[in-house]
Amino acid sequence: MTKWIENPEGGRDRGPRAMARAWLEVLVRPGRFFRTGVAPGDQAPGLTFFMAVVLVVETTRYLTEPGVYPALGVRFPLEMLFWLGLVVFLVAPLGLHAVAALQTLCLLLTVDDRAGISQTVQVLAYSSAPCVLAGVAVPELRLLCGIYASALLVYGLSIVHGTSLARAAVAGSIPALFLYGYGFRAVAAATEIAVSLPLAAATP
């Protein structure tokens, strides 16, 4: 699951410090990051990065939104470890690779000369950096996280796959909708905001 092609070339450093540096760099200097930080066959750091983002998001939700996960009838720490382990170590990797397969198909239809699948996985993973705040139950913040992540995805695809921003936007729109819109709940946040606007306008 963590190696789709053989003979990795280059790649990012491992460890918490390198992960924090990658998170900051992709937020403030995405152009430099996508040009130098995405390497063929080196998707393990990207996958780890994505799992770390999901861990932060779901831990925040678990601790701040009671009832967000079904009760198991066991002690709090065990219940929390079970649900977080399930989401982080099973759902997150499977979801990322499923969306990466969809993204690859979209690129096949829009971009002639593409980079490898491994680079696509990395772009999807690192573009989730803004979503680290999506666990906070503030719809506006969640929507902003999803929009920012989608913009990073489009920009990253254009750099890594050597295509225009317009083609990257077409190729990345559906994967962004699934991964950042539904996965990190930006769509639900947008719906909540849209529903609340008429209510706020009707309030005297």
N, C-alpha and C positions, 0 to 999 in steps of 0.2 A: 504493500500500500504506500510505502514511503519512497519507493524508487520505481519510476516509470521508465527510465532509460538508464543505461549503464555508463560507467566511466565519468563520474562527475568532474566538472572542470571548475576550479576556483570555489566560490561560495563564501558565505558569511561565517564569522566566528560564532562559536557556541557559548552558552552560558547566560546567566541572568543579566550581566552587565551589557553583553552584546545585544541581548533582546531589548533592553531598555534604550540602548543607543539607536537600534533600528526603529523602534517606535517613535522616538523623537525626530529622527531624520526623515522618516516617511511623511511625517506631519508638516515639517517646516521646510524641507528641501527634497520634495518628491522626485524632481527631475534627476538630481544627482543620485538619489537612492536607486531609482529604477535602472539607471544606466550602469551603476557599479555594483549594486547589491543583489541583483538577480542573475544567477549563473546556471548553465545547463546541468541538469541532473542533481542539483543540490537543493531539493525541496524540503528536506528534513527540518532545517531551521525555520522555514516558512510555515510548515505544518505545526511545529512547536509554538511558534508565535501566535498562530490562529487559535490553538487550543488554550493558550494563556489568556488571550482576549476573552474567549468564551468563559473561562474559569472566573475571571473578574466580573463579567456581566452577570453570570448566573449566581455567583455568590452574593452579589449586591441584591439581586432580585429575591433570593431565598431569605436574606436577612431583613429586608425592608418591606416585602410584600407577603404578609401571612397568607397561607393557603395557596400560594402559587404552584406548589407541588403537592400531589396527593399524600395524605398521611399514611404511614406504614405501620403505626402502632408500636414503634420502637423508640428508643431514646433519641433525643434531638441530634447529638453528634453523629450517631450511626445513620440516621435518616438523611442527614445532610450529605454525609460522605457517599452514601449510595447514589442519591440523585445527581450530585455533582460529578461523581465518577462515571455514571452512565452517560451524562450529557457530554462531558469533556473528552472522555476516552473512546466513546463509541459514536455518538450522534454527530459530534463536530467533525471528526475525520471523514466519516461517510458522507456527510452533507457537503463538505468542501470538495471532495473528489467527484461527487455527483454533479455539482455545479460546474466544476472544472471540465467535466465531459461535455456538458451543455455549452460551456464557453468555447470549447474547441470546435464543436459543431458550428456555432455561430461564426467563428473565425474562418472556418472552411468556406463559408458562403460569402464572406466579405473581403478577405485578405488573401492575396495570392502567395506572397512570400512570407511565411510565418516562422516564428521561433518554435521551440518544442513544447510539448505538453507540460513538462516540468516547470518551465518558466511561467506558463499560464497559471499553474497552481500557486506559484509564489506570488504573482501579481494579485490574485484573488485574496490570498492570505494576508499579505502586508497591507492591502488597501482597507482591511477591516480595522486598522489602527484607531480611527476616531470612535469606533463602536465600543471601545473600552468603557465609555460613559453611558452606554445605552441601557445599563441595568438600573439607572436612576429613573424612578417612575414619574418623569416629567415629559409629556408628549412632545413639547417643542424641542427639548434636548434630544430625544430619540430620533425625531424627524431630521434634525440638523446632522446628527451622526450618520444617518443613512444617506443623506444627500452628499455629505463630505466624502464618505467612503465610495459612493458611486462615481464622484468626480475623480477621485484618486484612481479608481479602476480604469476609467476611460483614458486618463493621462498615462497610466502605467502600460496599458495595452498598446497605446500609440507608440511609446518608446521601445518597449521590449519586442513588439512584433513589427516595428518599422512601418507604421501606417499613419494615415491622417487622423486627426481628432474626430472628424465626421464619421469615418468608417469605424473607428474604435467605439464611438458612441452607439452606432447601430449594433455593432457586435456585442457590446457590453451591457446593453439596456436590460435584456431579459435576465441574464445571470445576476446583475445587480439587484433587480427586483426580487429575485428569489433569495439571494444570500443576505443582502442588507435590508431589503424591504420586509420580507417575511421572517427570515432567520433572526434578525435583530430588531424586529417589530417596528420598523419605520412606517410601514403601511398602516398598521393598527394605530400608530400615533397620529398619522395624517387624518385617518378616519375620525378619531376622537376629537381632533382639533376642528375638523369640518362640522361635526355634529354640534360642538359647543358654540360655534360662532352664531348661529341663529338664536340659540338660547340666550346668549349674552346680549344680542341686539334687542331681544324681546323683553329683557329685564328692565323695568323702569328705573 
